[in-house]
Amino acid sequence: MLVPTVRRLVSAATAAGISLAFLATTVPASADAGFRKWVSNFKTVAAKNGVSGTTFDRAFRDVSSPDPEVLEKARFQPEFTAPVWDYFDNRVHENSIAVGRAMARKHKSTLDWIESKFGVDRHILLAIWSMESNYGEILKNDAVMRNVVRSLSTLAYADKKRTKFATTQLIAALKILQSGDIDESHLTGSWAGAMGHTQFIPTSYQAYAVDADGDGRRDIWNSIPDALATAANLLRKNGWQSGKTWGYEVALPSGRKFPGGKAKLSAWSEMGVVRANGKGFRNGGDNAELKVLDGRSGPAFLMTKNFFVLKAYNNADKYALAVGLLADEIAGYGGLVRDWNRPFTRLSFEEKQELQQQLSMHGYYDGKIDGKIGEGTKAAIRAFQARAGLTQDGHPSKEVLTSIKRR
Protein backbone atom coordinates (compact mmCIF):
# COMPACT_ATOMS: atom_id res chain seq x y z
CA MET A 1 0.00 0.00 0.00
CA LEU A 2 1.08 3.58 -0.58
CA VAL A 3 2.23 5.67 2.35
CA PRO A 4 -0.66 8.07 3.26
CA THR A 5 -0.21 11.65 2.16
CA VAL A 6 0.50 14.41 4.63
CA ARG A 7 -2.88 15.94 3.83
CA ARG A 8 -4.74 12.79 4.84
CA LEU A 9 -2.74 12.52 8.04
CA VAL A 10 -3.48 16.13 8.94
CA SER A 11 -7.18 15.61 8.27
CA ALA A 12 -7.28 12.43 10.33
CA ALA A 13 -5.36 14.04 13.16
CA THR A 14 -7.63 17.07 13.23
CA ALA A 15 -10.77 14.90 13.27
CA ALA A 16 -9.39 12.85 16.14
CA GLY A 17 -8.31 15.91 18.09
CA ILE A 18 -4.65 14.99 17.87
CA SER A 19 -2.07 17.75 17.77
CA LEU A 20 0.21 17.76 14.75
CA ALA A 21 3.21 17.87 17.05
CA PHE A 22 2.12 14.63 18.68
CA LEU A 23 1.33 13.03 15.35
CA ALA A 24 4.79 13.89 14.12
CA THR A 25 6.27 11.90 16.99
CA THR A 26 3.99 8.89 16.49
CA VAL A 27 6.37 7.47 13.88
CA PRO A 28 9.76 9.18 14.28
CA ALA A 29 12.12 9.76 11.39
CA SER A 30 14.33 6.92 12.60
CA ALA A 31 11.40 4.51 12.51
CA ASP A 32 12.09 3.28 8.98
CA ALA A 33 15.60 2.16 9.90
CA GLY A 34 14.40 0.67 13.16
CA PHE A 35 11.50 -1.00 11.42
CA ARG A 36 13.71 -2.51 8.74
CA LYS A 37 15.95 -3.93 11.45
CA TRP A 38 12.89 -5.36 13.20
CA VAL A 39 11.74 -6.95 9.93
CA SER A 40 15.18 -8.48 9.43
CA ASN A 41 15.10 -9.99 12.92
CA PHE A 42 11.52 -11.14 12.51
CA LYS A 43 12.49 -13.19 9.47
CA THR A 44 14.27 -15.56 11.85
CA VAL A 45 11.18 -15.77 14.06
CA ALA A 46 9.02 -16.52 11.04
CA ALA A 47 11.40 -19.22 9.84
CA LYS A 48 11.22 -20.94 13.22
CA ASN A 49 7.45 -20.98 12.80
CA GLY A 50 7.55 -22.64 9.40
CA VAL A 51 7.52 -19.62 7.09
CA SER A 52 9.92 -19.98 4.16
CA GLY A 53 12.35 -17.25 3.23
CA THR A 54 10.75 -16.97 -0.19
CA THR A 55 7.31 -16.38 1.33
CA PHE A 56 8.69 -13.85 3.80
CA ASP A 57 10.50 -11.88 1.11
CA ARG A 58 7.38 -11.78 -1.07
CA ALA A 59 5.27 -10.58 1.85
CA PHE A 60 7.64 -7.77 2.80
CA ARG A 61 8.68 -6.75 -0.71
CA ASP A 62 6.71 -3.47 -0.54
CA VAL A 63 6.73 -3.06 3.26
CA SER A 64 9.54 -0.72 4.25
CA SER A 65 7.97 1.42 6.97
CA PRO A 66 5.23 1.30 9.60
CA ASP A 67 1.74 2.51 8.69
CA PRO A 68 1.05 5.73 10.68
CA GLU A 69 -2.71 5.44 10.19
CA VAL A 70 -2.72 2.00 11.81
CA LEU A 71 -1.11 3.50 14.91
CA GLU A 72 -3.65 6.34 14.94
CA LYS A 73 -6.53 3.88 14.90
CA ALA A 74 -4.90 1.64 17.48
CA ARG A 75 -4.12 4.43 19.93
CA PHE A 76 -7.14 6.62 19.52
CA GLN A 77 -10.01 4.18 19.39
CA PRO A 78 -12.75 5.88 21.47
CA GLU A 79 -14.67 3.65 23.81
CA PHE A 80 -18.17 3.15 22.51
CA THR A 81 -20.40 5.20 24.80
CA ALA A 82 -23.14 6.25 22.41
CA PRO A 83 -26.75 5.35 23.24
CA VAL A 84 -27.84 1.85 22.27
CA TRP A 85 -30.17 3.07 19.54
CA ASP A 86 -27.22 4.74 17.79
CA TYR A 87 -25.52 1.37 17.31
CA PHE A 88 -28.60 -0.35 15.92
CA ASP A 89 -29.80 2.52 13.74
CA ASN A 90 -26.54 2.40 11.78
CA ARG A 91 -26.75 -1.36 11.22
CA VAL A 92 -30.38 -2.45 11.06
CA HIS A 93 -32.15 -0.18 8.59
CA GLU A 94 -34.09 -0.19 5.33
CA ASN A 95 -31.01 -0.39 3.12
CA SER A 96 -29.24 -3.22 4.95
CA ILE A 97 -32.51 -5.17 4.92
CA ALA A 98 -33.26 -4.57 1.23
CA VAL A 99 -29.72 -5.44 0.12
CA GLY A 100 -29.80 -8.55 2.32
CA ARG A 101 -32.97 -9.74 0.61
CA ALA A 102 -31.48 -9.04 -2.81
CA MET A 103 -28.36 -11.01 -1.87
CA ALA A 104 -30.53 -13.88 -0.63
CA ARG A 105 -32.08 -14.13 -4.08
CA LYS A 106 -28.80 -13.65 -5.94
CA HIS A 107 -26.91 -16.28 -3.95
CA LYS A 108 -29.77 -18.72 -3.32
CA SER A 109 -27.97 -21.82 -4.63
CA THR A 110 -24.87 -21.03 -2.55
CA LEU A 111 -26.95 -20.43 0.57
CA ASP A 112 -28.94 -23.63 -0.05
CA TRP A 113 -25.70 -25.59 -0.10
CA ILE A 114 -24.28 -23.87 2.98
CA GLU A 115 -27.46 -24.47 4.99
CA SER A 116 -27.45 -28.17 4.06
CA LYS A 117 -23.73 -28.52 4.80
CA PHE A 118 -23.41 -26.50 8.03
CA GLY A 119 -26.98 -26.15 9.34
CA VAL A 120 -26.67 -22.39 9.82
CA ASP A 121 -29.59 -20.17 8.82
CA ARG A 122 -28.90 -18.19 5.64
CA HIS A 123 -30.36 -15.00 7.06
CA ILE A 124 -27.87 -15.07 9.93
CA LEU A 125 -25.02 -15.36 7.42
CA LEU A 126 -26.39 -12.49 5.35
CA ALA A 127 -26.67 -10.34 8.48
CA ILE A 128 -23.05 -11.12 9.43
CA TRP A 129 -21.95 -10.24 5.90
CA SER A 130 -23.77 -6.92 6.21
CA MET A 131 -22.32 -6.17 9.64
CA GLU A 132 -18.76 -7.09 8.74
CA SER A 133 -18.27 -5.55 5.30
CA ASN A 134 -21.57 -4.04 4.10
CA TYR A 135 -22.03 -7.01 1.76
CA GLY A 136 -18.48 -6.62 0.47
CA GLU A 137 -18.64 -2.90 -0.28
CA ILE A 138 -15.94 -2.08 2.28
CA LEU A 139 -13.48 -4.24 0.37
CA LYS A 140 -13.71 -1.75 -2.50
CA ASN A 141 -12.65 1.16 -0.28
CA ASP A 142 -8.90 1.70 -0.55
CA ALA A 143 -9.04 4.19 2.31
CA VAL A 144 -10.16 1.40 4.66
CA MET A 145 -8.49 -1.74 3.32
CA ARG A 146 -4.76 -2.01 3.78
CA ASN A 147 -1.85 -4.42 3.44
CA VAL A 148 -2.34 -6.98 6.24
CA VAL A 149 1.37 -7.71 6.55
CA ARG A 150 2.18 -4.01 6.93
CA SER A 151 -0.65 -3.42 9.41
CA LEU A 152 0.27 -6.33 11.65
CA SER A 153 3.99 -5.58 11.39
CA THR A 154 3.27 -2.00 12.45
CA LEU A 155 1.36 -3.18 15.52
CA ALA A 156 3.95 -5.83 16.40
CA TYR A 157 6.79 -3.33 16.06
CA ALA A 158 5.29 -0.17 17.56
CA ASP A 159 2.27 -1.02 19.72
CA LYS A 160 3.39 -2.70 22.95
CA LYS A 161 -0.18 -3.42 24.01
CA ARG A 162 -0.80 -5.44 20.86
CA THR A 163 2.64 -6.96 20.26
CA LYS A 164 1.65 -10.52 21.20
CA PHE A 165 -1.62 -10.41 19.27
CA ALA A 166 -0.04 -8.84 16.20
CA THR A 167 2.93 -11.22 16.16
CA THR A 168 0.65 -14.26 16.33
CA GLN A 169 -1.60 -12.87 13.60
CA LEU A 170 1.36 -11.91 11.41
CA ILE A 171 2.79 -15.44 11.51
CA ALA A 172 -0.67 -16.76 10.60
CA ALA A 173 -0.99 -14.24 7.74
CA LEU A 174 2.38 -15.31 6.34
CA LYS A 175 1.28 -18.95 6.47
CA ILE A 176 -1.92 -18.05 4.61
CA LEU A 177 0.22 -16.45 1.91
CA GLN A 178 2.49 -19.49 1.86
CA SER A 179 -0.51 -21.83 1.42
CA GLY A 180 -1.37 -20.21 -1.89
CA ASP A 181 -4.92 -19.32 -0.90
CA ILE A 182 -4.21 -15.66 -1.73
CA ASP A 183 -1.28 -13.71 -3.16
CA GLU A 184 0.51 -10.83 -1.47
CA SER A 185 -1.21 -8.14 -3.55
CA HIS A 186 -4.65 -9.27 -2.38
CA LEU A 187 -3.81 -10.04 1.27
CA THR A 188 -5.70 -6.99 2.52
CA GLY A 189 -7.76 -6.25 5.60
CA SER A 190 -8.66 -3.73 8.27
CA TRP A 191 -6.10 -1.84 10.34
CA ALA A 192 -6.11 -4.72 12.85
CA GLY A 193 -5.85 -7.46 10.23
CA ALA A 194 -9.49 -8.56 9.83
CA MET A 195 -9.82 -9.94 6.31
CA GLY A 196 -12.32 -10.53 3.57
CA HIS A 197 -16.08 -10.31 3.16
CA THR A 198 -16.64 -11.76 6.62
CA GLN A 199 -13.65 -10.10 8.34
CA PHE A 200 -11.66 -12.97 9.80
CA ILE A 201 -8.40 -12.38 11.62
CA PRO A 202 -5.64 -14.69 10.30
CA THR A 203 -5.77 -17.28 13.10
CA SER A 204 -9.56 -17.57 12.77
CA TYR A 205 -9.13 -17.95 9.04
CA GLN A 206 -6.73 -20.83 9.67
CA ALA A 207 -9.23 -22.50 12.00
CA TYR A 208 -12.40 -22.09 9.95
CA ALA A 209 -11.70 -21.17 6.31
CA VAL A 210 -13.59 -23.25 3.72
CA ASP A 211 -13.15 -23.76 -0.03
CA ALA A 212 -16.84 -23.72 -0.91
CA ASP A 213 -16.55 -23.03 -4.64
CA GLY A 214 -14.14 -25.91 -5.23
CA ASP A 215 -11.34 -23.93 -6.90
CA GLY A 216 -8.70 -25.28 -4.52
CA ARG A 217 -8.31 -22.01 -2.60
CA ARG A 218 -10.03 -20.64 0.52
CA ASP A 219 -10.52 -17.14 -0.81
CA ILE A 220 -12.72 -15.06 1.53
CA TRP A 221 -11.62 -11.87 -0.28
CA ASN A 222 -13.00 -12.67 -3.74
CA SER A 223 -15.24 -15.72 -3.34
CA ILE A 224 -18.60 -15.06 -1.68
CA PRO A 225 -19.28 -18.81 -1.30
CA ASP A 226 -15.95 -19.25 0.52
CA ALA A 227 -16.60 -16.25 2.78
CA LEU A 228 -20.14 -17.23 3.78
CA ALA A 229 -19.23 -20.89 4.24
CA THR A 230 -16.31 -19.86 6.44
CA ALA A 231 -18.67 -17.85 8.66
CA ALA A 232 -21.05 -20.81 8.81
CA ASN A 233 -18.22 -23.17 9.73
CA LEU A 234 -17.21 -20.90 12.63
CA LEU A 235 -20.75 -20.87 13.99
CA ARG A 236 -21.23 -24.61 13.57
CA LYS A 237 -17.95 -25.46 15.30
CA ASN A 238 -18.92 -23.18 18.19
CA GLY A 239 -22.19 -25.00 18.78
CA TRP A 240 -24.82 -23.48 16.49
CA GLN A 241 -28.17 -25.24 16.92
CA SER A 242 -29.70 -25.83 13.52
CA GLY A 243 -33.36 -24.91 13.12
CA LYS A 244 -33.47 -22.83 16.30
CA THR A 245 -33.68 -19.09 16.84
CA TRP A 246 -31.19 -16.74 18.48
CA GLY A 247 -33.85 -15.44 20.88
CA TYR A 248 -37.14 -13.60 21.30
CA GLU A 249 -38.26 -10.07 21.93
CA VAL A 250 -40.41 -10.22 25.05
CA ALA A 251 -42.75 -8.11 27.16
CA LEU A 252 -42.06 -7.97 30.89
CA PRO A 253 -44.78 -7.71 33.53
CA SER A 254 -44.47 -4.39 35.36
CA GLY A 255 -43.24 -4.16 38.92
CA ARG A 256 -41.49 -7.52 38.97
CA LYS A 257 -37.82 -8.36 39.38
CA PHE A 258 -36.27 -11.26 37.53
CA PRO A 259 -33.41 -13.59 38.38
CA GLY A 260 -30.07 -13.32 36.65
CA GLY A 261 -28.69 -16.16 34.58
CA LYS A 262 -30.49 -18.74 32.49
CA ALA A 263 -33.79 -20.52 32.95
CA LYS A 264 -36.01 -22.60 30.71
CA LEU A 265 -38.37 -20.73 28.43
CA SER A 266 -41.25 -22.46 30.17
CA ALA A 267 -40.03 -21.07 33.49
CA TRP A 268 -39.86 -17.56 32.07
CA SER A 269 -43.46 -17.99 30.91
CA GLU A 270 -44.48 -18.94 34.43
CA MET A 271 -42.89 -15.69 35.64
CA GLY A 272 -45.18 -13.74 33.32
CA VAL A 273 -42.70 -13.10 30.49
CA VAL A 274 -44.39 -13.37 27.09
CA ARG A 275 -43.34 -12.82 23.51
CA ALA A 276 -43.80 -9.21 22.45
CA ASN A 277 -45.68 -10.23 19.29
CA GLY A 278 -48.17 -12.34 21.24
CA LYS A 279 -47.02 -15.69 19.87
CA GLY A 280 -45.86 -18.58 22.03
CA PHE A 281 -42.31 -19.75 22.67
CA ARG A 282 -41.00 -22.69 20.68
CA ASN A 283 -38.94 -25.36 22.40
CA GLY A 284 -40.03 -24.47 25.93
CA GLY A 285 -37.32 -26.70 27.40
CA ASP A 286 -34.53 -24.55 25.98
CA ASN A 287 -32.61 -22.32 28.34
CA ALA A 288 -32.67 -18.56 27.84
CA GLU A 289 -31.21 -15.48 29.50
CA LEU A 290 -32.95 -12.13 29.88
CA LYS A 291 -31.17 -9.16 28.27
CA VAL A 292 -32.36 -5.55 28.59
CA LEU A 293 -29.96 -3.25 26.75
CA ASP A 294 -32.01 -0.06 26.94
CA GLY A 295 -33.64 -0.20 30.35
CA ARG A 296 -37.02 -1.60 31.34
CA SER A 297 -38.78 0.93 29.13
CA GLY A 298 -36.93 -0.30 26.03
CA PRO A 299 -37.14 -3.64 24.22
CA ALA A 300 -36.32 -6.77 26.23
CA PHE A 301 -35.11 -10.13 24.97
CA LEU A 302 -34.77 -13.74 26.02
CA MET A 303 -31.55 -15.01 24.46
CA THR A 304 -31.14 -18.68 23.63
CA LYS A 305 -27.94 -20.61 22.90
CA ASN A 306 -27.51 -19.38 19.34
CA PHE A 307 -27.21 -15.80 20.59
CA PHE A 308 -24.17 -16.78 22.63
CA VAL A 309 -22.75 -18.70 19.64
CA LEU A 310 -22.96 -15.44 17.66
CA LYS A 311 -20.78 -13.88 20.34
CA ALA A 312 -18.01 -16.28 19.28
CA TYR A 313 -17.84 -14.07 16.18
CA ASN A 314 -17.79 -10.84 18.17
CA ASN A 315 -18.04 -11.00 21.95
CA ALA A 316 -20.51 -8.13 22.37
CA ASP A 317 -24.22 -8.28 23.18
CA LYS A 318 -24.95 -5.39 20.80
CA TYR A 319 -23.23 -7.14 17.92
CA ALA A 320 -24.98 -10.47 18.41
CA LEU A 321 -28.36 -8.80 18.86
CA ALA A 322 -27.88 -6.65 15.75
CA VAL A 323 -27.11 -9.78 13.73
CA GLY A 324 -30.22 -11.49 15.08
CA LEU A 325 -32.52 -8.52 14.49
CA LEU A 326 -31.17 -7.89 10.99
CA ALA A 327 -31.48 -11.58 10.12
CA ASP A 328 -35.12 -11.59 11.21
CA GLU A 329 -35.83 -8.50 9.11
CA ILE A 330 -34.15 -9.99 6.03
CA ALA A 331 -36.21 -13.15 6.53
CA GLY A 332 -39.39 -11.09 6.73
CA TYR A 333 -40.24 -11.94 10.33
CA GLY A 334 -40.72 -8.28 11.23
CA GLY A 335 -38.88 -5.82 13.40
CA LEU A 336 -39.07 -4.70 17.00
CA VAL A 337 -42.45 -4.39 18.66
CA ARG A 338 -41.04 -1.92 21.20
CA ASP A 339 -38.53 0.51 19.76
CA TRP A 340 -35.40 1.91 21.37
CA ASN A 341 -35.70 4.98 23.58
CA ARG A 342 -34.80 7.89 21.30
CA PRO A 343 -35.13 11.53 22.41
CA PHE A 344 -36.08 12.54 18.86
CA THR A 345 -38.10 11.44 15.85
CA ARG A 346 -36.18 8.89 13.82
CA LEU A 347 -35.26 9.38 10.17
CA SER A 348 -35.54 6.71 7.52
CA PHE A 349 -32.34 5.62 5.77
CA GLU A 350 -33.17 7.77 2.74
CA GLU A 351 -33.90 10.73 4.99
CA LYS A 352 -30.49 10.31 6.64
CA GLN A 353 -28.92 10.53 3.21
CA GLU A 354 -31.00 13.61 2.51
CA LEU A 355 -29.82 15.16 5.78
CA GLN A 356 -26.19 14.53 4.82
CA GLN A 357 -26.83 16.10 1.41
CA GLN A 358 -28.40 19.17 3.03
CA LEU A 359 -25.52 19.49 5.48
CA SER A 360 -23.11 19.23 2.57
CA MET A 361 -24.98 21.83 0.51
CA HIS A 362 -24.83 24.27 3.42
CA GLY A 363 -21.11 23.71 3.98
CA TYR A 364 -21.26 21.73 7.22
CA TYR A 365 -20.33 18.26 5.96
CA ASP A 366 -17.79 16.91 3.46
CA GLY A 367 -18.09 13.18 4.08
CA LYS A 368 -19.80 10.39 2.17
CA ILE A 369 -23.54 10.48 1.54
CA ASP A 370 -24.07 6.98 2.88
CA GLY A 371 -26.91 7.28 5.39
CA LYS A 372 -24.59 6.24 8.23
CA ILE A 373 -24.49 8.69 11.10
CA GLY A 374 -20.91 8.66 12.31
CA GLU A 375 -18.90 11.24 14.19
CA GLY A 376 -18.41 13.37 11.08
CA THR A 377 -22.14 13.65 10.46
CA LYS A 378 -22.85 14.31 14.14
CA ALA A 379 -20.27 17.10 14.22
CA ALA A 380 -21.88 18.64 11.14
CA ILE A 381 -25.31 18.43 12.75
CA ARG A 382 -24.01 20.13 15.90
CA ALA A 383 -22.43 22.88 13.80
CA PHE A 384 -25.72 23.49 12.05
CA GLN A 385 -27.64 23.41 15.34
CA ALA A 386 -25.27 25.99 16.82
CA ARG A 387 -25.80 28.31 13.83
CA ALA A 388 -29.57 27.78 13.94
CA GLY A 389 -29.86 28.32 17.69
CA LEU A 390 -30.94 24.72 18.35
CA THR A 391 -29.84 22.35 21.11
CA GLN A 392 -26.48 20.98 20.03
CA ASP A 393 -27.13 17.27 20.57
CA GLY A 394 -25.98 16.00 17.14
CA HIS A 395 -29.03 13.77 16.73
CA PRO A 396 -30.14 12.91 13.17
CA SER A 397 -33.73 13.91 13.79
CA LYS A 398 -36.77 14.86 11.74
CA GLU A 399 -36.58 18.22 13.48
CA VAL A 400 -33.05 18.90 12.21
CA LEU A 401 -33.89 17.80 8.67
CA THR A 402 -36.99 19.99 8.61
CA SER A 403 -35.07 22.96 9.98
CA ILE A 404 -32.17 22.77 7.54
CA LYS A 405 -34.51 22.34 4.56
CA ARG A 406 -36.23 25.61 5.50
CA ARG A 407 -33.00 27.59 5.30
N, C-alpha and C positions, 0 to 999 in steps of 0.2 A: 504494500500500500504506500501511497505517497505521503510524505511528511506533511501535516496540516499547515496551511498558510498562517502567517502572523495575524492576518485579519480575522480568520476563524477563531484563533486562540484568544484574541482580544475580545471578540464578541462573546465567546463562551465564558471567559473570565468575568466580564461585566455582568452577564446574566446570573452567574453564580455568586456575585458579590465578592469576587476574589480580586485583590489588588494586583496590578501588573507587576509590582516589585516582587510580590510573593510568587506569582506565576513564573517569573523569570528564574527563580531559584528552585522551582519544582524539578527541572531537569537541567543541572548545571552544564556549563560548556565542556567540562571534563567528562561528562557522562558517556559520550560516544566511545571514548578510549576505555573507560572503565567497563562499559557494557560489552565492548568487543572482547575484552579480557575475560569477562564473566562467560560469554558465549564460548570462548575457547576452552575454558575450564569445564563448562557444562557438557561439552562434547564427550569428555571422559565419563561423566555421570551417565549420559545417555547410552554410551557403549556398554556400560556395566548392566544396563537395564534392557539390553537386546536391540538397541537401535544402531543400525549400520552407519558407517561413516558416509556412505553415499547418500543415504536418506537424510542424514543430518545436514550435509552440505546443501542438498536441494532445498531443504526447509528454510535454511538461514541465508540462502543466496541473496535475497533482497532485504534482509533484516540487519541493518547496521547501527540502529539507534533505538532507544526506548520510544514508546508512543506517548507523548505528553497528554493527549486527550484521555487515554486509559487511566492515567494517574489522577486526572481531574475527576473523572467519574468515580474512581475508587475512593478518593479522599473526601469528596464533597457530595456523597449520596445523602440527601436529607431523609431523616426518619419519616415514615409515612404517618402523618398526624391528621390528614384531612378527614372530614366526616365520611361515614360509611357510604352514604349515597353517592359521593363523588367517585369512589372506586367503581361502583357498579354502573353508574351512568355512562362512564367511558368505555365500558366493556359489553354491557348487555343493552343493546339499542336496536332500532329499526334496521340499520344498515348491516350490523353483524348478524342479525337474524336472517335478513333477506339473502345475503351472500352465502350464509351457511346452507340455506335451503337450495340455492342454485348449485352449490358444490355437491350437495347430496344427490341431486339429479345427474350432474355431470360425471361424478365418480361412483355411480351406483354399483357397477360390476365389481370395482375394487373394494367398496365397502361391504358388499355381499360376501366376498371372499374373506375379508378380514373378520367379519362377524362370525362366519362359520369356523374359521381357523382359531380365533382367540377368544370368542365369546364376549367381546366388549361391544357395547352399544355404539352404533355409528354416530349417533348425535353427540355422544360424549367426545368422540374423537374429533368431530368437526368443531366442537366448542373449544377443545384444547388447541386445535390448529388456529382458530381465531385468536385466542388469548395469547398464544406464543409468537405468532408472526403475522397476524392479520391475513390469514389464508395465503401466506407466502409473499405478501406485498413488501414486508420489511426487508426481505432478501434482495430486493431491487434498489434499496436505498444505500448508496455508497457512503453517505454520511454516517450511517449507523453500523453497517457491516465492515469488519476489518479483518486483517490477517491474524488468524488465531495464534500462530506461532509467535508473532510479534507481541500481541496482547499479553499472552501468558508469560512470555519472556520478560516483558516489562514489569509485570506484577511480581514474578519470582525474583527479579533483580532489585527492584526499587521499593516494593511494598512489603515491609516486614510482617505486617499482620496477615498477609495472604501468601507468604513465601511457600509454606508447605502445600497449601491447596494448589497454587499455580505450578509448582514443580511437578506434583503428581499429575495434574492435568496436561502439562506440557509433554511429559513422557508419553502419556496416552495419546495425545495428538500426533506425536511423531510416529507412534506405532500404527495409527490409523493411516497416515501417509504411506508408511512402509508396506501396509497390507495391499495397497493398490485400490482401495475403495474410492479414493478421491486424489486428485493431484494437488500440488502445492498452490497453484493459482486459484483453486476453488475451495481451499480449506479456510473458509471465512466464518465469522461468527460475531457475537456481541463483544463488548469490551471485556467481559469476564470469561469469554470462551464458549458461550452457549451457541450451538450450531444447528443450522438447517431449519426446515419448515416447522419442526416441533421442538427446536431449541434444546438439544441435549448437550450437556458438558461431555468432554471426551471419555471419561471413565464410564458414564452412563451409556454412552454410545457403545463402548466395548461390551458392556453387559447385556444390552437389549437390542442392538441394531439387527434389522432383518432385511434380507434381499427378497422383497415381495414381487418384484417384476421379473425376476429370473435372469437378469443380465450378468450375474456373477459378481456384482458389486452392491454394497449396502450404502446407497447414495441418498441420504436424507436431505441433501441440498437441492437436487434436481429431480428426484423421483418422488412424486407424491405417494404412490403405493408404498415405497420403502419407508417414508416418513411416518405415515399413518399406521402402518403395521408395527413399526418400532414403538410408537406410543402405546399401541394395544398390547404389545408384548410386555412392556413395563408394567402396565396395569394388571395384566393376567398374572405375572410372576409375583406381584405384590398382593395377590389374593382377591382380585375382582370377582364378584359373584354374578355370573351370567343370568340375565333375565330379571334382575332385581334393580330397584331404584337406588339413588344416592340418598334420598330422604324425602320429607314431606313438609310443606308449609302448614303450620297448625295455628289454631286459635286457643288461647289460654283462658281458663276461667278467672275472673277478676278476684283479687283479694286472697289468692292462694299462693303459697310458696311451694317450690318443687325441689326434689332432691338432686344433688349433683351426680354425675356419672351416668351409667347406662342402665336401662331397664327394658323389659319386653314392651313391644308396642301395645299389647293387650293391657299391660299394667298402666301405661300412660293413659289409655282410654278410661280405665277405672278411676284415674285421678281427674278426669274431666277434660283431658286434652283431646281435641278433635281436629280433623283435617279442615283447613281453612275453606276449602271448596265444597264442604259438606259430604264428600264421599268417605267411604270407610278405608281403614288401613288394610293393605294386603300383607300376608305373612305375619300375622299377629305374634308369632313366637320369636320373631327377629328382635335383637336388641337395638336400641336407639338411644341417642343422647340429645338432650335439649340444648339448642344454641339460640341465643338472642343477641344479635350483633348491634342492634339499634335501640336497645331499651325495651321495656314492656309495651310501650306504645307503638313500636315498630313491628315488622314481621318477625315471627318466631318459627323455628324449624326443629323437627326431630330428625337427626342424622343417623342413617344406618351405615353398615360396614363400608359400602362403596364410597361414601363421602371420605372416610379416613384413608381408603386406598388412593383416592385422588390426591390426598396430601403427600403421598409418596412422590408425586410429580413436583409439587411445590407445597412446602409445609406451612401453609397459611390458611386459616378458615375462610378468609375473604376469597382467596383464589379458588379453593375447592367449591365454594358456594356459587361463585360466578360461573364456573364451568357447568355445574348442575343446572342453574337457572337458564343459562344460554342454551344448553342442550335441550331442555324442556321446551323452550320457545321455538327452536329450530324444528323440533318434532311436532309442533303444533298443539302441545298440551296446555298452552296458556301461560300467562305470567303471574306475577304476584297478586294475591287478593288484597293484601294490606301493603301499601307502598312504604318506602322509606320516609323518614321524617325530614322533609326539606322545608327551610324557612322562606321558600319562594315558589313561584309557579314554574314547573319544569318546561323546558323546550324540547321539541322533537329533534331528531338528528338533523333533519334538513334545516330547521330553524337555528340550530347551533352553527351550521355552516353559514347561514344568512347573517347571523350575528358577527361571525369572524369577517365576513365580507364587508359588513357595515363598518366595523372597527378599522379594517384596512383602508376603506375609502376615506375615512375621517382622520387617517394618519396615526392611529393608536397601535396598530398591529401589523407586523411584517412577516408573520409565520405562515404555515401551510393552512389552507382552507380545507380542513379534514374532519370537522365536526367533533374533534377531541379537545376537551377543555383542560389543557395543561397549564403550567405556570405562566407561560407566555401569554396565553389568552386571558388568564385571570388578571395578570398585571395590566393588560390593555383595558380590560373592563374597569378596573379600579381607577385607571387614569381617566377614562371617560366619565366615571361617576364623580370623580373629584371636580372635573371641569363643569359637569352638569349640576353640581350641588346635591348629589345623591349620596346615600350611605355607601362608603367604600368597602363593600364586602367581597367584591370579585365574583359574585354568583352569576352564572349564565341564566338569567331569568327572563320571563316574558316581559317583565317591567322594564328591564334594561333594553331589550330588543325594541320594544315599543317606543321608548324614549329616544334612542339613537336614530330611529327611522323618522322621527318628527323633526330632526334637526336639519 
